[in-house]
Amino acid sequence: MDAEILYRECPRCHGKTGVQYKYCVHCSLNLEKLDLDVLNNPNSLQKTEKTMAHEFKIAMWGPRTSGKTTYVTAVYNTTSDDDPGHQWDIQLDDLESMNTIMEMSDNMRSWGEFPPLTDPASNPINYNFLFLPSEKAVSKESSTSFLERMSKWIGEVPSDMKSGEIGKVGLRVTFTDVAGERYTSDLERNQEVWSRLVEADGLICLLDPASPLDHFSATDKLLNRLKYKLTQSAPERLVQERIPHYIAFCFSKIDNEQFYQFQDSPEQVIDLLKKTSGQNVRRKLENYAIASRIRFFCISSVGVDENKKTRVGKILKLNHETGEPIIDGDGKSIEITGVIAPHEIKAIHILDPLEWLFAQSLIDIKKYR
């Protein structure tokens, strides 16, 4: 059989994608949905291209329990925050993402339950979001400055665009989530995982500063293998013999009482980890990545209470239908690690890594394609 028939050409970016994939691996266009749209309306492709938001792919990496899936859920949770100055309206962009993220979000905010650990046997999971400038961010007073900022990020915003049309310049963002074990297992058996990392426009790395040693080891292995994969498959993308990606390196779970005081000072976390673990995370990253393309952040998906104490603790596992505690075989209530007072969740700096990646990477995106 001719191998060529196992691929299809994307009508937007003209890249080739295996027929088994729902999304274009190059620009994340939903090929399945497009097939149905074109079948029902031959003119739909042209209409879609005219209003299509800019595509942006983010790969998340980090060891098991570092908080990758919780981070994606927290991004969506910001849509419920009472923030009068919010910059983005954030929507889920396909049914699978809607079903999964909304369920995890409801479990966090209503029941205090964290998202389940990603199955190591599962394929990379894509969560698709649409980021649109909020109306509040594009008020008459701020529309000019907001347009200037969007122009810098996307480079395609007409200077005479009216504030009511700014929704057309949103960002379609795909987060690729993979079980932490997949990054340190056999390279040859995880080609899809590494391909997603190679093709990403930006990387978000999560490290729990309370468990640094295992995380340092995993980060070292991942960067080493990513550099090797690029050397083998796309050596022209290397910059100064280093990986070309912008990396938002996030110290997660900053609500931990040991680290909360550093929520606005990631450099102090780096210094503290030097003393407690003997490892310099900045030096480790700069061995493989370009120093100017690395930035550190402190984030928390749940935040702290009014006494600046973490919201993470032991909670009763409840029946979602009755709201009553679930009892084990010995007649005792089941306790789990969860979020205390989940309806009061207020994440810390959750969108900062994303906005930095948008600002840095979109300017250079054509260089990477």
Buried (B, 14 or more C-beta within 10 A) or exposed (E): EEEEEEEBEBBBBEBBBEEEBBBBBBBBBBBEBBEEBBEEEEEBBEEBEEEBBBBBBBBBBBBBBBBBBBBBBBBBBBBEEEEEEBBBBBBBBBEBBBEBBEEBBEBBBEBBBBBEEBEEEEEBBBBBBBBBBBEEBBEEEBBEEBBEBBBEBBEEBEEEBEBEEBBBBBBBBBBBBBBBBBBBEEBEEBEBBBBBBBBBBBBBBBBBBEEBEBBBEBBBBBBEBBBEBBEEEEEEBEEEEBBBBBBBBBBBBBBBEEBBEBBEBBEBBBBBBBEEBEBBBBEBBBEBBBEEBBBBBBBBBBBBBEEEEBBBEEBBBBEEEEEEBEEEEEEEEEEBEBBBEBEBBBBBBBBBBBBBBBEBBBEEBEEBE
